[in-house]
């Protein structure tokens, strides 16, 4: 089960990277869309750290 938690942690980082790339590509064309992508990338980074903390807490309780 811990492997699944680690997989989703990495998935959130990948999603954050994709949104950051989309932000850079859309910055000069459509700033409103770029800000939305930037907000989603910040949310994905936050979810990465939240899931990591939750996974470690879960691992400590199993021991």
C-alpha positions in Angstrom: 0.0 0.0 0.0 2.9 2.3 0.7 4.1 1.9 -2.9 0.8 3.4 -4.1 1.2 6.4 -1.8 4.7 7.0 -3.2 3.4 6.7 -6.8 0.8 9.4 -6.2 3.4 11.6 -4.6 5.5 11.5 -7.7 2.4 11.9 -9.9 1.7 15.2 -8.1 5.2 16.4 -8.9 4.8 15.4 -12.5 1.5 17.3 -12.7 3.1 20.4 -11.2 5.9 20.3 -13.7 3.4 20.0 -16.6 1.4 23.0 -15.3 4.6 25.1 -14.9 5.5 24.3 -18.5 2.0 25.3 -19.6 2.3 28.5 -17.6 5.5 29.4 -19.4 4.1 28.6 -22.8 0.9 30.6 -22.2 2.4 33.6 -20.4 2.8 35.9 -23.4 -0.5 34.8 -25.1 -3.1 34.5 -22.4 -2.1 35.7 -18.9 -5.4 34.7 -17.3 -4.9 31.1 -18.4 -1.3 31.2 -17.3 -2.3 32.3 -13.8 -4.8 29.4 -13.6 -2.0 27.0 -14.5 0.3 28.6 -12.0 -2.4 28.2 -9.3 -2.9 24.5 -10.2 0.9 23.9 -10.1 1.1 25.4 -6.6 -1.8 23.2 -5.5 -0.1 20.1 -6.9 3.1 21.0 -5.0 1.1 21.5 -1.8 -0.6 18.1 -2.4 2.8 16.5 -2.8 4.0 17.7 0.6 0.7 16.9 2.2 0.6 13.4 0.8 4.2 12.8 1.8 3.5 13.9 5.4 0.4 11.7 5.5 2.4 8.7 4.1 5.1 9.0 6.7 2.5 9.4 9.5 0.8 6.3 8.2 4.1 4.4 8.1 5.0 5.3 11.7 1.6 4.1 12.9 2.1 0.7 11.3 5.3 0.1 13.2 
